[in-house]
Amino acid sequence: MKKFIPNNLALITLLSACSVILVSMGLRQTFGLFFSAFEQNLNCTRTEFGLAIGIQMLFWGFFAPLFGVIADKFGGNKAVFIGFIIFGAGIFMLYSGPNTGIFFQLSLGVLVGTALGATAMSVPVSEVGKHFPNESRSMATGLVTAAASVGYFISPLFTKYSLGVVGWETTLKYFMYFILFGLVASIFLLPKKDINHNLKNSGQNQTFTSALKEAFSHRGYNLLVAGFFVCGFQITLVATHIPGYMQDRGMGGWSATIILALIGLFNIVGTLGMGYLGTKYSKKILLSILYFARAIVIGIFIFLPPSLYTSIFFGITFGVLWLSTVPPTNGIVAQIFGTKYLSTLFGIVFLSHQFGSFAGALLGGYFYDIYGSYDYAWYIAIALSIFATLVHLPIDEKPIIRIKTA
């Protein structure tokens, strides 16, 4: 049996990616906890707040494939390092000003979103995927995704405590130290030196343009793009609006923090478990099961009376399902097309995820401002789960057979 870590370079890259993801995804998870402070101090409505998060998701998605190109051509460490510089600029502007009106959208939306395109998920996960063979790739990417879970668990607890003790501006200043740590860690996100492609899935002479044409002419890739939209809608709806939703249902402020923290904690179980299962079973079937389970969990949560127990139930169960989509989704892309342009191709899939995130963030705030309720957004989330359950089933996971050229 082959050892799980192929070499020291793979180990260094894995640890670097885990550190990067822990910081970027951890900080990204906390913004919903700031909504009351932003309403009171920056006079933004829930629609404006939802719009800023929606813009953040869109720019995250737009820049994920662009930073993916940089990573594929020049190395993931360079792409992520640039991303953290932009991240720091966005947070600095958010607490120091100008930070109202269009500047609120620019700092929290455009700059932070652009930074996430490099630092969060697609580039770090794909760079790790390049270092591992198909037999262990989903487990390796599951470890990286699990690191995001650690950030998800720690960051909401720290942020809620810090907001109560020192206020929102100083809390954002503290975020700068975390970003500095991520900046240093990104240096060690090293590219794989010798990428060997077997004859069956040879791509050493494939151009960037032909890789894109090949992907978009593949039915399974397009279905994967459509399915990942659903994931973005659901997790951003929860991350952005669960504090307001719990408040409107008469639950204390800590109920939302408990949910977000439990999501982070149990996402570790989900991502590692899905990473392991992805080495044993069909990844498309696992994705269909996962999305169907999301529909059931959301339905139970919104239709049962609000309580501490339903909050805990939702945090645990949705946490298991939270980022469990990432290892099998990234794994399918690598399994079909190889790893030469993995950061770019997964970045494009992730763009669809961010279109869903934009819709989840914006529609949650919009429905609340119009109808005084988040219910319609939850109904859409359930319907989309059924769609995603079905859309993954026809995907052909077999590797593309290419003719090796001289």
C-alpha positions as a Markdown table, in Angstrom:
| # | Residue | x | y | z |
|---|---|---|---|---|
| 1 | Met | 0.0 | 0.0 | 0.0 |
| 2 | Lys | 1.4 | 3.4 | -1.0 |
| 3 | Lys | 2.0 | 5.9 | 1.7 |
| 4 | Phe | -0.5 | 8.7 | 2.0 |
| 5 | Ile | 2.0 | 11.6 | 1.8 |
| 6 | Pro | 3.9 | 11.1 | -1.4 |
| 7 | Asn | 6.9 | 13.3 | -0.4 |
| 8 | Asn | 8.0 | 16.2 | 1.8 |
| 9 | Leu | 7.0 | 18.8 | -0.8 |
| 10 | Ala | 3.4 | 17.4 | -0.7 |
| 11 | Leu | 3.4 | 17.6 | 3.1 |
| 12 | Ile | 4.6 | 21.2 | 3.2 |
| 13 | Thr | 2.0 | 22.2 | 0.6 |
| 14 | Leu | -0.7 | 20.4 | 2.5 |
| 15 | Leu | 0.2 | 22.2 | 5.8 |
| 16 | Ser | 0.4 | 25.6 | 4.0 |
| 17 | Ala | -3.0 | 25.1 | 2.4 |
| 18 | Cys | -4.6 | 24.1 | 5.7 |
| 19 | Ser | -3.2 | 27.3 | 7.3 |
| 20 | Val | -4.3 | 29.5 | 4.5 |
| 21 | Ile | -7.8 | 28.0 | 4.4 |
| 22 | Leu | -8.1 | 28.2 | 8.2 |
| 23 | Val | -7.5 | 32.0 | 8.1 |
| 24 | Ser | -9.4 | 33.0 | 5.0 |
| 25 | Met | -12.5 | 30.8 | 5.4 |
| 26 | Gly | -12.6 | 31.4 | 9.2 |
| 27 | Leu | -12.7 | 35.2 | 8.8 |
| 28 | Arg | -15.2 | 34.9 | 5.9 |
| 29 | Gln | -17.6 | 33.0 | 8.2 |
| 30 | Thr | -17.8 | 35.8 | 10.8 |
| 31 | Phe | -19.2 | 38.7 | 8.7 |
| 32 | Gly | -22.8 | 37.8 | 9.5 |
| 33 | Leu | -22.1 | 38.5 | 13.2 |
| 34 | Phe | -21.2 | 42.1 | 12.4 |
| 35 | Phe | -24.7 | 42.9 | 10.9 |
| 36 | Ser | -26.1 | 44.6 | 14.0 |
| 37 | Ala | -22.9 | 46.8 | 14.4 |
| 38 | Phe | -23.0 | 47.8 | 10.7 |
| 39 | Glu | -26.8 | 48.6 | 11.0 |
| 40 | Gln | -26.2 | 50.8 | 14.1 |
| 41 | Asn | -22.9 | 52.4 | 13.2 |
| 42 | Leu | -22.8 | 52.5 | 9.4 |
| 43 | Asn | -26.6 | 52.9 | 8.8 |
| 44 | Cys | -26.8 | 50.0 | 6.3 |
| 45 | Thr | -30.1 | 48.1 | 5.8 |
| 46 | Arg | -30.2 | 44.3 | 5.6 |
| 47 | Thr | -30.6 | 44.6 | 1.9 |
| 48 | Glu | -27.4 | 46.6 | 1.7 |
| 49 | Phe | -25.6 | 44.2 | 3.9 |
| 50 | Gly | -26.9 | 41.3 | 1.9 |
| 51 | Leu | -25.8 | 43.1 | -1.3 |
| 52 | Ala | -22.3 | 43.6 | 0.1 |
| 53 | Ile | -22.0 | 39.9 | 0.9 |
| 54 | Gly | -23.5 | 39.1 | -2.5 |
| 55 | Ile | -20.9 | 41.3 | -4.3 |
| 56 | Gln | -18.2 | 39.6 | -2.1 |
| 57 | Met | -19.4 | 36.2 | -3.4 |
| 58 | Leu | -19.5 | 37.3 | -7.0 |
| 59 | Phe | -16.0 | 38.8 | -6.9 |
| 60 | Trp | -14.8 | 35.7 | -5.1 |
| 61 | Gly | -16.2 | 33.7 | -7.9 |
| 62 | Phe | -15.0 | 35.9 | -10.8 |
| 63 | Phe | -11.4 | 36.0 | -9.4 |
| 64 | Ala | -11.2 | 32.3 | -8.5 |
| 65 | Pro | -10.5 | 31.1 | -12.1 |
| 66 | Leu | -8.3 | 34.2 | -12.7 |
| 67 | Phe | -6.1 | 33.4 | -9.7 |
| 68 | Gly | -6.4 | 29.7 | -10.8 |
| 69 | Val | -4.7 | 30.7 | -14.0 |
| 70 | Ile | -1.9 | 32.5 | -12.0 |
| 71 | Ala | -1.5 | 29.4 | -9.8 |
| 72 | Asp | -1.4 | 27.0 | -12.8 |
| 73 | Lys | 1.2 | 29.2 | -14.6 |
| 74 | Phe | 3.3 | 30.7 | -11.8 |
| 75 | Gly | 2.5 | 28.8 | -8.6 |
| 76 | Gly | -0.2 | 28.8 | -6.0 |
| 77 | Asn | 2.0 | 30.6 | -3.5 |
| 78 | Lys | 2.2 | 33.7 | -5.6 |
| 79 | Ala | -1.6 | 33.8 | -6.2 |
| 80 | Val | -2.5 | 33.4 | -2.6 |
| 81 | Phe | 0.2 | 35.9 | -1.4 |
| 82 | Ile | -1.4 | 38.6 | -3.6 |
| 83 | Gly | -4.8 | 37.6 | -2.3 |
| 84 | Phe | -3.9 | 38.2 | 1.3 |
| 85 | Ile | -2.5 | 41.6 | 0.5 |
| 86 | Ile | -5.9 | 42.5 | -1.0 |
| 87 | Phe | -7.6 | 40.9 | 2.0 |
| 88 | Gly | -5.7 | 43.2 | 4.4 |
| 89 | Ala | -6.6 | 46.3 | 2.3 |
| 90 | Gly | -10.3 | 45.4 | 2.4 |
| 91 | Ile | -10.4 | 44.9 | 6.2 |
| 92 | Phe | -8.3 | 48.0 | 6.9 |
| 93 | Met | -10.7 | 50.1 | 4.8 |
| 94 | Leu | -13.7 | 48.5 | 6.5 |
| 95 | Tyr | -12.8 | 49.7 | 10.0 |
| 96 | Ser | -10.8 | 52.8 | 9.2 |
| 97 | Gly | -13.0 | 54.4 | 6.5 |
| 98 | Pro | -14.3 | 55.5 | 4.3 |
| 99 | Asn | -16.7 | 52.7 | 4.9 |
| 100 | Thr | -20.3 | 53.8 | 4.3 |
| 101 | Gly | -22.4 | 53.7 | 1.2 |
| 102 | Ile | -20.5 | 52.7 | -1.9 |
| 103 | Phe | -17.3 | 52.4 | 0.2 |
| 104 | Phe | -19.0 | 49.7 | 2.3 |
| 105 | Gln | -19.7 | 47.7 | -0.8 |
| 106 | Leu | -16.2 | 48.3 | -2.1 |
| 107 | Ser | -14.4 | 47.2 | 1.1 |
| 108 | Leu | -16.6 | 44.3 | 2.3 |
| 109 | Gly | -17.8 | 43.4 | -1.2 |
| 110 | Val | -15.2 | 44.0 | -3.9 |
| 111 | Leu | -11.8 | 43.9 | -2.0 |
| 112 | Val | -12.6 | 41.0 | 0.4 |
| 113 | Gly | -14.3 | 39.1 | -2.4 |
| 114 | Thr | -11.4 | 39.5 | -4.7 |
| 115 | Ala | -9.0 | 38.3 | -2.0 |
| 116 | Leu | -11.2 | 35.2 | -1.3 |
| 117 | Gly | -10.8 | 34.3 | -5.0 |
| 118 | Ala | -7.2 | 33.5 | -4.2 |
| 119 | Thr | -7.1 | 32.6 | -0.5 |
| 120 | Ala | -10.3 | 30.6 | 0.0 |
| 121 | Met | -11.0 | 27.1 | -1.3 |
| 122 | Ser | -10.3 | 26.8 | -5.0 |
| 123 | Val | -6.6 | 27.6 | -5.3 |
| 124 | Pro | -5.4 | 26.0 | -2.0 |
| 125 | Val | -7.5 | 22.9 | -2.5 |
| 126 | Ser | -6.5 | 22.5 | -6.2 |
| 127 | Glu | -2.8 | 23.0 | -5.5 |
| 128 | Val | -2.9 | 20.2 | -2.9 |
| 129 | Gly | -4.8 | 18.0 | -5.3 |
| 130 | Lys | -1.9 | 18.3 | -7.8 |
| 131 | His | 0.5 | 16.7 | -5.3 |
| 132 | Phe | -1.6 | 13.6 | -4.6 |
| 133 | Pro | -2.7 | 10.7 | -6.9 |
| 134 | Asn | -6.3 | 10.0 | -7.7 |
| 135 | Glu | -6.5 | 7.2 | -5.0 |
| 136 | Ser | -5.8 | 9.6 | -2.2 |
| 137 | Arg | -6.7 | 13.0 | -3.6 |
| 138 | Ser | -10.1 | 13.3 | -2.2 |
| 139 | Met | -8.8 | 12.5 | 1.3 |
| 140 | Ala | -6.0 | 15.1 | 0.9 |
| 141 | Thr | -8.5 | 17.8 | -0.2 |
| 142 | Gly | -10.8 | 16.7 | 2.6 |
| 143 | Leu | -8.0 | 17.5 | 5.1 |
| 144 | Val | -7.7 | 21.0 | 3.6 |
| 145 | Thr | -11.4 | 21.6 | 3.7 |
| 146 | Ala | -11.5 | 20.3 | 7.3 |
| 147 | Ala | -9.0 | 23.1 | 8.2 |
| 148 | Ala | -11.6 | 25.6 | 7.1 |
| 149 | Ser | -13.9 | 23.9 | 9.6 |
| 150 | Val | -11.4 | 24.7 | 12.4 |
| 151 | Gly | -11.6 | 28.3 | 11.3 |
| 152 | Tyr | -15.3 | 28.1 | 11.2 |
| 153 | Phe | -15.4 | 26.8 | 14.8 |
| 154 | Ile | -12.9 | 29.2 | 16.3 |
| 155 | Ser | -13.6 | 32.4 | 14.4 |
| 156 | Pro | -17.3 | 32.9 | 15.4 |
| 157 | Leu | -16.6 | 32.3 | 19.0 |
| 158 | Phe | -13.6 | 34.7 | 19.0 |
| 159 | Thr | -15.6 | 37.3 | 17.0 |
| 160 | Lys | -18.7 | 37.2 | 19.2 |
| 161 | Tyr | -16.6 | 37.5 | 22.4 |
| 162 | Ser | -14.4 | 40.3 | 20.9 |
| 163 | Leu | -17.5 | 42.3 | 19.6 |
| 164 | Gly | -18.9 | 42.3 | 23.1 |
| 165 | Val | -15.6 | 43.3 | 24.8 |
| 166 | Val | -13.8 | 45.7 | 22.4 |
| 167 | Gly | -16.3 | 46.5 | 19.7 |
| 168 | Trp | -16.4 | 45.9 | 16.0 |
| 169 | Glu | -13.6 | 48.2 | 14.9 |
| 170 | Thr | -11.0 | 46.7 | 17.2 |
| 171 | Thr | -12.2 | 43.2 | 16.3 |
| 172 | Leu | -11.5 | 44.0 | 12.6 |
| 173 | Lys | -8.1 | 45.2 | 13.6 |
| 174 | Tyr | -7.4 | 41.9 | 15.2 |
| 175 | Phe | -8.3 | 40.3 | 11.9 |
| 176 | Met | -5.2 | 41.9 | 10.4 |
| 177 | Tyr | -3.0 | 39.7 | 12.6 |
| 178 | Phe | -4.7 | 36.6 | 11.3 |
| 179 | Ile | -4.2 | 37.8 | 7.7 |
| 180 | Leu | -0.5 | 38.4 | 8.4 |
| 181 | Phe | -0.2 | 34.7 | 9.5 |
| 182 | Gly | -2.0 | 33.6 | 6.3 |
| 183 | Leu | 0.4 | 35.8 | 4.3 |
| 184 | Val | 3.4 | 34.0 | 5.7 |
| 185 | Ala | 1.8 | 30.6 | 5.4 |
| 186 | Ser | 1.0 | 31.2 | 1.7 |
| 187 | Ile | 4.7 | 31.4 | 0.8 |
| 188 | Phe | 5.0 | 27.6 | 1.3 |
| 189 | Leu | 2.1 | 26.7 | -1.0 |
| 190 | Leu | 4.6 | 25.2 | -3.4 |
| 191 | Pro | 3.9 | 23.9 | -6.9 |
| 192 | Lys | 4.6 | 20.3 | -7.8 |
| 193 | Lys | 7.9 | 20.1 | -9.8 |
| 194 | Asp | 7.3 | 17.1 | -12.0 |
| 195 | Ile | 3.7 | 16.5 | -13.1 |
| 196 | Asn | 3.5 | 13.1 | -14.7 |
| 197 | His | 0.5 | 12.3 | -16.8 |
| 198 | Asn | -0.2 | 8.7 | -17.8 |
| 199 | Leu | -1.0 | 7.7 | -21.4 |
| 200 | Lys | -4.7 | 7.3 | -20.7 |
| 201 | Asn | -5.2 | 10.8 | -19.5 |
| 202 | Ser | -2.1 | 12.5 | -21.0 |
| 203 | Gly | -2.3 | 16.3 | -21.0 |
| 204 | Gln | 1.3 | 17.4 | -21.1 |
| 205 | Asn | 0.9 | 19.1 | -24.5 |
| 206 | Gln | -2.6 | 20.4 | -23.9 |
| 207 | Thr | -3.0 | 24.1 | -24.2 |
| 208 | Phe | -5.0 | 26.3 | -21.9 |
| 209 | Thr | -7.6 | 27.0 | -24.6 |
| 210 | Ser | -8.0 | 23.4 | -25.6 |
| 211 | Ala | -8.5 | 22.5 | -21.9 |
| 212 | Leu | -11.3 | 25.0 | -21.6 |
| 213 | Lys | -13.0 | 23.7 | -24.8 |
| 214 | Glu | -12.6 | 20.1 | -23.6 |
| 215 | Ala | -14.2 | 20.9 | -20.3 |
| 216 | Phe | -17.2 | 22.9 | -21.6 |
| 217 | Ser | -17.9 | 20.2 | -24.2 |
| 218 | His | -18.1 | 17.6 | -21.5 |
| 219 | Arg | -21.7 | 17.1 | -20.2 |
| 220 | Gly | -20.6 | 16.1 | -16.8 |
| 221 | Tyr | -18.5 | 19.2 | -16.3 |
| 222 | Asn | -21.5 | 21.4 | -17.1 |
| 223 | Leu | -23.7 | 19.5 | -14.8 |
| 224 | Leu | -21.1 | 19.9 | -12.0 |
| 225 | Val | -21.1 | 23.6 | -12.7 |
| 226 | Ala | -24.9 | 23.7 | -12.3 |
| 227 | Gly | -24.9 | 21.6 | -9.2 |
| 228 | Phe | -22.3 | 23.7 | -7.4 |
| 229 | Phe | -24.6 | 26.8 | -7.7 |
| 230 | Val | -26.8 | 25.2 | -5.1 |
| 231 | Cys | -24.1 | 24.7 | -2.6 |
| 232 | Gly | -23.2 | 28.4 | -2.8 |
| 233 | Phe | -26.8 | 29.5 | -2.4 |
| 234 | Gln | -27.4 | 27.4 | 0.7 |
| 235 | Ile | -24.2 | 28.0 | 2.7 |
| 236 | Thr | -24.2 | 31.8 | 2.1 |
| 237 | Leu | -27.8 | 32.1 | 3.0 |
| 238 | Val | -27.0 | 30.4 | 6.3 |
| 239 | Ala | -23.7 | 32.2 | 7.0 |
| 240 | Thr | -25.1 | 35.7 | 6.2 |
| 241 | His | -28.6 | 35.6 | 7.5 |
| 242 | Ile | -28.7 | 33.0 | 10.3 |
| 243 | Pro | -28.0 | 35.7 | 13.0 |
| 244 | Gly | -31.0 | 37.8 | 11.8 |
| 245 | Tyr | -33.2 | 34.7 | 11.3 |
| 246 | Met | -32.6 | 33.4 | 14.8 |
| 247 | Gln | -33.1 | 36.9 | 16.3 |
| 248 | Asp | -36.5 | 37.2 | 14.5 |
| 249 | Arg | -37.5 | 33.8 | 15.8 |
| 250 | Gly | -37.0 | 35.1 | 19.4 |
| 251 | Met | -33.7 | 33.3 | 20.0 |
| 252 | Gly | -30.8 | 35.0 | 21.8 |
| 253 | Gly | -27.7 | 36.3 | 19.9 |
| 254 | Trp | -25.6 | 33.4 | 21.1 |
| 255 | Ser | -28.0 | 30.9 | 19.3 |
| 256 | Ala | -26.6 | 32.0 | 15.9 |
| 257 | Thr | -23.1 | 31.8 | 17.2 |
| 258 | Ile | -23.7 | 28.3 | 18.5 |
| 259 | Ile | -25.0 | 27.3 | 15.1 |
| 260 | Leu | -22.0 | 28.7 | 13.2 |
| 261 | Ala | -19.6 | 27.2 | 15.7 |
| 262 | Leu | -21.2 | 23.8 | 15.5 |
| 263 | Ile | -21.2 | 24.0 | 11.7 |
| 264 | Gly | -17.5 | 24.6 | 11.9 |
| 265 | Leu | -16.8 | 21.8 | 14.3 |
| 266 | Phe | -18.9 | 19.1 | 12.6 |
| 267 | Asn | -17.8 | 20.2 | 9.2 |
| 268 | Ile | -14.5 | 18.6 | 10.2 |
| 269 | Val | -16.3 | 15.3 | 10.5 |
| 270 | Gly | -18.2 | 15.8 | 7.2 |
| 271 | Thr | -15.2 | 16.8 | 5.1 |
| 272 | Leu | -12.9 | 14.1 | 6.4 |
| 273 | Gly | -15.7 | 11.6 | 6.1 |
| 274 | Met | -16.6 | 12.6 | 2.5 |
| 275 | Gly | -12.9 | 12.7 | 1.6 |
| 276 | Tyr | -12.5 | 9.1 | 2.8 |
| 277 | Leu | -15.8 | 7.9 | 1.1 |
| 278 | Gly | -14.6 | 9.6 | -2.1 |
| 279 | Thr | -11.7 | 7.1 | -2.2 |
| 280 | Lys | -14.2 | 4.2 | -2.0 |
| 281 | Tyr | -17.4 | 5.1 | -3.8 |
| 282 | Ser | -18.7 | 7.1 | -6.7 |
| 283 | Lys | -18.3 | 10.8 | -6.1 |
| 284 | Lys | -21.4 | 11.8 | -8.0 |
| 285 | Ile | -23.6 | 9.5 | -6.0 |
| 286 | Leu | -22.1 | 10.9 | -2.8 |
| 287 | Leu | -22.9 | 14.4 | -4.0 |
| 288 | Ser | -26.5 | 13.4 | -4.7 |
| 289 | Ile | -27.0 | 11.9 | -1.3 |
| 290 | Leu | -25.4 | 15.0 | 0.3 |
| 291 | Tyr | -27.8 | 17.4 | -1.4 |
| 292 | Phe | -30.8 | 15.3 | -0.6 |
| 293 | Ala | -29.8 | 15.3 | 3.1 |
| 294 | Arg | -29.5 | 19.1 | 3.0 |
| 295 | Ala | -33.1 | 19.4 | 1.9 |
| 296 | Ile | -34.3 | 17.2 | 4.8 |
| 297 | Val | -32.2 | 19.1 | 7.4 |
| 298 | Ile | -33.3 | 22.6 | 6.2 |
| 299 | Gly | -37.0 | 21.4 | 6.2 |
| 300 | Ile | -36.8 | 20.1 | 9.8 |
| 301 | Phe | -35.1 | 23.3 | 11.0 |
| 302 | Ile | -37.5 | 25.8 | 9.6 |
| 303 | Phe | -40.7 | 23.9 | 10.2 |
| 304 | Leu | -40.1 | 22.9 | 13.8 |
| 305 | Pro | -40.6 | 25.5 | 16.6 |
| 306 | Pro | -37.4 | 27.4 | 17.4 |
| 307 | Ser | -35.5 | 26.1 | 20.4 |
| 308 | Leu | -32.0 | 25.5 | 21.6 |
| 309 | Tyr | -32.3 | 21.9 | 20.6 |
| 310 | Thr | -33.3 | 22.6 | 17.0 |
| 311 | Ser | -30.4 | 25.1 | 16.8 |
| 312 | Ile | -28.0 | 22.4 | 18.0 |
| 313 | Phe | -29.5 | 19.9 | 15.6 |
| 314 | Phe | -29.2 | 22.2 | 12.7 |
| 315 | Gly | -25.6 | 23.2 | 13.6 |
| 316 | Ile | -24.5 | 19.6 | 13.9 |
| 317 | Thr | -26.3 | 18.1 | 10.8 |
| 318 | Phe | -25.8 | 21.1 | 8.5 |
| 319 | Gly | -22.2 | 21.2 | 9.7 |
| 320 | Val | -21.6 | 17.6 | 8.5 |
| 321 | Leu | -23.0 | 18.6 | 5.1 |
| 322 | Trp | -21.4 | 22.1 | 4.9 |
| 323 | Leu | -18.2 | 21.9 | 2.8 |
| 324 | Ser | -18.5 | 18.1 | 2.2 |
| 325 | Thr | -19.3 | 19.0 | -1.4 |
| 326 | Val | -15.8 | 20.2 | -2.1 |
| 327 | Pro | -13.7 | 17.0 | -2.0 |
| 328 | Pro | -15.9 | 15.0 | -4.4 |
| 329 | Thr | -16.5 | 18.0 | -6.6 |
| 330 | Asn | -12.8 | 18.9 | -7.0 |
| 331 | Gly | -12.1 | 15.1 | -7.2 |
| 332 | Ile | -14.5 | 14.7 | -10.2 |
| 333 | Val | -12.8 | 17.5 | -12.1 |
| 334 | Ala | -9.3 | 16.1 | -11.5 |
| 335 | Gln | -10.5 | 12.5 | -12.2 |
| 336 | Ile | -12.0 | 13.5 | -15.6 |
| 337 | Phe | -9.5 | 16.1 | -16.8 |
| 338 | Gly | -6.3 | 15.5 | -14.9 |
| 339 | Thr | -4.4 | 18.0 | -12.8 |
| 340 | Lys | -2.5 | 20.2 | -15.2 |
| 341 | Tyr | -5.3 | 22.9 | -15.3 |
| 342 | Leu | -7.0 | 21.8 | -12.1 |
| 343 | Ser | -6.9 | 25.2 | -10.4 |
| 344 | Thr | -8.4 | 26.9 | -13.4 |
| 345 | Leu | -11.1 | 24.3 | -14.1 |
| 346 | Phe | -12.2 | 24.0 | -10.5 |
| 347 | Gly | -12.1 | 27.8 | -10.3 |
| 348 | Ile | -14.7 | 28.0 | -13.0 |
| 349 | Val | -16.9 | 25.4 | -11.2 |
| 350 | Phe | -16.4 | 27.6 | -8.1 |
| 351 | Leu | -17.6 | 30.6 | -10.0 |
| 352 | Ser | -21.0 | 29.0 | -10.4 |
| 353 | His | -20.9 | 28.4 | -6.6 |
| 354 | Gln | -20.4 | 32.1 | -6.1 |
| 355 | Phe | -23.3 | 33.0 | -8.4 |
| 356 | Gly | -25.4 | 30.9 | -6.0 |
| 357 | Ser | -23.8 | 32.6 | -3.0 |
| 358 | Phe | -24.7 | 36.0 | -4.5 |
| 359 | Ala | -28.3 | 34.9 | -4.9 |
| 360 | Gly | -28.4 | 33.4 | -1.3 |
| 361 | Ala | -27.0 | 36.6 | 0.3 |
| 362 | Leu | -29.1 | 39.0 | -1.7 |
| 363 | Leu | -32.4 | 37.2 | -1.7 |
| 364 | Gly | -32.3 | 36.5 | 2.0 |
| 365 | Gly | -32.0 | 40.2 | 2.8 |
| 366 | Tyr | -34.5 | 41.2 | 0.0 |
| 367 | Phe | -37.2 | 38.8 | 1.1 |
| 368 | Tyr | -36.8 | 40.0 | 4.7 |
| 369 | Asp | -37.1 | 43.7 | 3.8 |
| 370 | Ile | -40.1 | 43.1 | 1.5 |
| 371 | Tyr | -42.0 | 40.4 | 3.5 |
| 372 | Gly | -40.5 | 40.6 | 7.0 |
| 373 | Ser | -39.5 | 37.0 | 6.7 |
| 374 | Tyr | -36.7 | 34.8 | 5.4 |
| 375 | Asp | -39.1 | 31.9 | 4.7 |
| 376 | Tyr | -39.1 | 32.3 | 0.9 |
| 377 | Ala | -35.3 | 32.1 | 0.8 |
| 378 | Trp | -35.5 | 28.8 | 2.8 |
| 379 | Tyr | -38.1 | 27.4 | 0.4 |
| 380 | Ile | -35.9 | 28.1 | -2.5 |
| 381 | Ala | -32.9 | 26.4 | -0.7 |
| 382 | Ile | -35.0 | 23.3 | -0.3 |
| 383 | Ala | -36.1 | 23.3 | -4.0 |
| 384 | Leu | -32.5 | 23.7 | -5.1 |
| 385 | Ser | -31.4 | 20.8 | -3.1 |
| 386 | Ile | -33.8 | 18.5 | -5.0 |
| 387 | Phe | -32.5 | 20.0 | -8.2 |
| 388 | Ala | -28.9 | 19.2 | -7.2 |
| 389 | Thr | -29.8 | 15.7 | -6.1 |
| 390 | Leu | -31.0 | 14.9 | -9.6 |
| 391 | Val | -28.4 | 16.9 | -11.7 |
| 392 | His | -25.4 | 15.0 | -10.4 |
| 393 | Leu | -26.7 | 11.5 | -11.3 |
| 394 | Pro | -26.0 | 11.6 | -15.1 |
| 395 | Ile | -22.3 | 12.8 | -14.7 |
| 396 | Asp | -19.8 | 10.4 | -16.4 |
| 397 | Glu | -16.8 | 10.2 | -14.0 |
| 398 | Lys | -14.5 | 8.3 | -16.3 |
| 399 | Pro | -11.2 | 10.0 | -17.2 |
| 400 | Ile | -11.0 | 11.5 | -20.7 |
| 401 | Ile | -8.9 | 9.4 | -23.0 |
| 402 | Arg | -6.4 | 11.6 | -25.0 |
| 403 | Ile | -4.1 | 10.5 | -27.8 |
| 404 | Lys | -0.5 | 11.1 | -26.7 |
| 405 | Thr | 1.3 | 13.3 | -29.2 |
| 406 | Ala | 5.0 | 13.3 | -30.0 |
